Amino acid sequence: MTAAPSPSMLGPDFVRRTEVGWHAFFVGIMALTAFLLVADHHAAWVSVLVMWSLAYVLLARTRIFAAEPGPRAWVYLMVAYACFVIVVSVDRYAEIGLFILYPHTFAFVRRQKTAAWVAVGFTAAYTLALCVQDGFGRTSLIRNGLNGAVSVGFALILGIFISGVVTQNLRHRQLLEELINARERLDLAEREAGALAERERFAREIHDTLAQGFLSAITLTQAAAADRLAGDLESLDRHLQRIEQTARDNLREARALVAGATPVALENDSLREALERCVHRFTEETGVNVELAANVPGARSTREDVVILRAAQEALANIRRHASAHHVFVRLEDNDGVRLEVTDDGVGFDGAHTSWGFGLSGMRARVHEAGGALSVVSSPGLGTSVVVRIP
């Protein structure tokens, strides 16, 4: 398996640094060629090098590592070949310009075979021009022929290297773009997953707090209406006080939910005291007898207390709505982990043919997030038992 490129190889400045190196090399060869022309008293021909440089800046500077160099690169090559022939016909030392022409040929002509033929053809034409300039004598043919052969060999060797460099840079750029796109998609997926998880958390909190409070308020309101019709003002007053207290508790829960604070029931009291209040309110509102056995001596995290409290609240809410129970038993133990059991003697249900509602699904998700397990055992006519275990 091929090792993944290192971050330094594919950093955002990698291609830019490589391009800067190419530009610096071009400037260096142009400066050296200009110096040789001036030293040989051919300063006027430096203008040809200026033309070559302008063609590079305008047509080719930004195309070196482009996926498709395009026709402008071909125009640049023709201008560069022409400028090179001109300056070499004036001063043969200007042949160092081949160090630019051959790399540019293989950089802009992406098909390696095509670039090789272009280099061979240009070298042959350039060699023939030198022979014409020197005359077709034996010495001229041998000297320029050997010079052309060496140039072609150099061009092909250098061209293979240049093609590899350009191809590798293009692959690096493509891989970098793919990595950036993949990272953006991953960030988007993480944000969406986070938003979904936050919506689910809010939904569970609202269901376990505000919705239960509203249900209590509705039950108390119905009882108060019955008291008014019966003329029982003392009971009516008690129910109105409970409605007010339920509304205040719901308001505090809503504020705690928005602030992301600890649930109101656990702000100043222990888990046992919170369960006692929850059980007491349930009995007052429903008339169902609840037996509470709580043994929680160990210190636990607030998160575990919240999970246990919400599970107890949801279990009692389901009993209120569906069970028609006469007796409820709530047991809380802290022995090698916390265990909550809520059992009723209600109508029960067929667990094999009954899907879990939002409340039980939310309870299971909350318990699993705390690393615990939830089991619900029920049979028609035999009541229901909800057990939560957190190690």
N, C-alpha and C positions, 0 to 999 in steps of 0.2 A: 504494500500500500504506500502510495506517495505521501510524504509528510506535508502537512499544511504549511503554506507560506507564513513566515513570521510577520508580526505586526509591522516591524520596521521595513520589511520588503514591500508591504502593501499599504504603507501609510499614505495619507492624502497628499503628501508632498513628493512621493516617489517619482511619479511621471514628470512633475515640474522640474525636479532636480536633474533628471536625465536630459530633458529638453534644454535646460540651461547649459549643460555640458556640451551638447551638440552646437549650440549657438556660439559658445566660447571658442570651440575648436574652429568653427568657420571664421570668426573674427581673427583668431591667431594666424591662420593660413593666409587670409587676405592681407593682414598687416605685414607678414613676412614677404609675401610676393611684392607688395608695394615697395618695401625697403629694397628688394633686389632690383626692381625697375629703376628706382631713384639712384641707387649705387652705380648702376650701369648707364646712367645718363639717359634714361628713358622715362623721365618723370611725367611727361605728357600722357603717357599711356596708362597712368594710374586711373584716369577717367573711365577706362574700360572696366577696371576693378570696381569702381563706384557703381557703374551700371549693373554689374553682376550682383553687387551687394543689395542694390535697390530691388532687383528682381527677386532676390531671396527674401527680403523683408516683406514685399508686397504679395508675392505669389506662393511662397513655400514655407515661411517661418513657422506658421501654425499648422502645417500639414504633415509634419514629420511622423507623428504617431497617430494620425487620424486613421480611422478604420478604412476609409476610402479617400486617398489623396486627391483624386479628381483630375480634371483636365488642366487646372492651373499648374499642377506639378509638372505635367509634360511641357507646358509653355516655359516654365522656369528652366527645365533641363535643356531645352533648345537654346534659350538665351545663354545659359551657363556654358554649353559646348561652344557656342559662337565666340563668347568672350575669351574662353580659354585658348582657342585657336589663334585669336588675334594677338593676345599677349605673348604666347609661345613663339609666334612668328617674329615677334620683336626681340624677345629675350628667352633663350632656351631654358634659363634657370627658372622661369615661371612654371616649369613642369611640376613643381610641387603642388600646383593647383589640382593635380590628379588625386591628391589625398582628400580633396573635397568632392570632386566629380564622381569618383567611383562609389564612395559611401552614399552620396545622394542618389545615384542611379539605383542602387539596390534598396534604398529607403523608400523611394517614390514609386518604383516599379515593383509591385508586390509579388508578381509571379517570378520566381527565382530564375527559371529558364529564360523568360523574356528579358529580364534584367541582364543576364549573362550575355545573350546575343546582342543586346544594345551596347554593352560595354565592349564586346569584341568588335562590333561594327564601327563604333566610334574610334577605338584604338587603331583599327586598320586605316580608316580615313585620315586620322591624325598622323599616323606614320607615313602614309602616302604623301600627305601635304609636306611633311618635313623632307621627304626624298625629292619632291619637286623643288623645294626651296634650296636644297643643297646640290641639286643636279643628280641624275641617275647614274652616278659613278659607282664602281664596285664598293669603294669605302663607304659611301653614303648609304648604299643599300644594306650592307652588313651592319653598320652602326645603327641605323634607324630600325632595321629589322629586329636586331637583338633588343633594342630599346622597346620596340612594340611588343615583342614576345614577353619580356620581363613585365611590362605594364599589364598585359592581359593576365599573366599568371598572378600578379599582385592583385589585380582587380577581382579575379575569381575567388582567390583565397579570402581577401578582405570582404568580398560580397557575401560569401557564405556566413562569415561572422556577423556582418551588418544585418543580414536578413534574420539571423537568429536573434540578435538583440532587439530588432524592431518587432518581430513576432512575439518574443517574450514580453516586451513592454505592452503590446496590445492585449496579450493574455492576462497580464497583471492588471491592466486597466479594467478589462471585462470582469475579472474575478473581484476586483475591488468594488465595482458597481453592483455586482450580484450580492456581495457581502453587505453593502450598504442597504440595498433593497430588502434583503432578508432580515437585516436588523430592524429596518423600519416596519416590516410586516410583523416581526416578533414583538416590537414595542407596541404596535397597534393591538395585537392580539392580547398582550398582557394588560393594556389599558382597558380593553373591552371586558376581559375576564375579571379584572379588578372592579370595574363598574357593576358587572353582573353580580359578583359576590357581595358588593356593598348593598345593592338593591335587595338581594335575598336576605342579607342580615337585617336591613331595615324592616323588610316585610315580616320576618320572624319576630323582631322586637315589637312591632306594632300589634301583631296578632297576639303575642303573649302578654302585652301590657294594656295598651289603649283599647283594643277590641274587647278584652276580657272586662275591662272597667266599664265600657259602654254596655256590655251584656248585663253586668251587675246593676247598672243604673236602670236599665229597662225592667229587670226583674223587680227591683225595689219600687219603681214607679207603678208597676202593675199592682204590687202589694199595697202601696199607698192609696191607689184608686179604690181598691177593695175595702180598705179601712174607712175611706170617706163615705162610701155607700153604706157601710155597716154602722157608721156613726162612732167608730172607735177612734176618738181624737188622740188618745195617748199613744196607741200603736201608729197612727198616722204621723204623729210628731217624731217618733223614733225612726220611721222609714224616711221621712224628709231629711232628718239629720244624717242618716246613712247615705242618702243620695248626694247631699252636699259634700260629705267626706269623700265619697267615691269620685266626685267631680274634681275635688282638690287634689286627690292622689293622682288622678289621670293627668291633671295639669302639670304636676311635679314630674311625673314619668315622661311626659312629652318634652319638658325642658331638659331633663337628664338625657333623653334620647338624642335630642338635637346637639347637646353639648358633648355627647359621647362619654358621659360620666357614669359612675356606679349606679345601679338601680336604686330607686328611692328606698325600697324595703331593706336594703343592706347598707345604707349610708351610716347609720348609727347603731344598728343592732346586729347580733350574730345570726348565723343561718338558722339556728334553732328558734330564736325569737321571731324571725321573719316567717318561718313555717307555722309557728303557733298563731300568729296574727292571720295568716292566710287561711288556716283551718278554722279559726274562730269566725272569721267573716263568712266563710262558706256555710258553716252551720247556721249562723244567724239568717242568711239570705235564703237558704233552702230548707232548713229544718232537719237536714240529714245528720245523723250522729256520726262524728268522725273521731276515731281513736288515734292519737299520735304517740309514737314511741321513738324518741330521738336520742341517739347516743353518739355525739360528735366531739370527742375530747381533743382530737388532733388539730394542728394548725394546717389550713389549706389556703390555696390561692383564691383570690376574689373571683377569678374566672370559673373555678370549679363550683364555688358557691352560687354563682349566677346560673350555671347550667342546671344544678340541682333544684334551685328555686323555680326556674322557668318550667322545668319538667313537672314539678309538683303542681304548679299553677295550671298547666295545660291538662294534666291528668284529671284534676278536680273540675276544670271547665268541661271536659268531655263527659264526666259523670253527671254534671248538672244538666247538660243538654240531652244526653242519650240514654243514660243507664237506668233511670227510675229506681235508684238504689235506696236502701233503708239504713245501711251501715257501710262505713268506709274505714279502712285501716291504712294508716300511713306509718311506715317504718323507715328510719334513717340510721344507718350504721357507718362507722368509720373504723374498719378493721382490715388492714392491708388494702386500702382503697375505700372509696365512698360507695355505698350501696343505698339506693332509694327504692322503696317498694310501695306502690299505691294499689290497694285491692278493694274492690267493691262487690256487693252481692246483688248487682243489678241484672238487667235482662241479658247482657252479654251480646256477642255476635259471632258469626261464623268467619273466623280469620282467613280461611282458605278461599272464600268467595267475596271478601270485602276488601276494597282498596283503601289504602291509608289516605286520610284527608290531609289538608295543608298543615293542620296543627301537629299531627303525629309525624308527618314528613319533616317539618321544621324541627321538632324535638329530636328526631333521629340525626339530622344534619348537625345540630348543635352538639349533641353528645359525641358524635364521631369526630368533630373538630377538636374536642377536648381529649381525644384518645380513648374514649369509653365505648360502651356497648349498650344497646337498648333492646329489650325483648318485651313483646306484648302477647299475653296468653289469654284467650277468651273462648267461651263456648256459649251457645244460646241457652239462656236460663240459668247459667252457672256463674255469672259475673265475669269480671275482667281483672287481670293483674298486669300492671306496668312496672317493669324493673329496669333501673338505670344503674350501671356499674362504671365507675371511673377509677382506674388503677392509681 
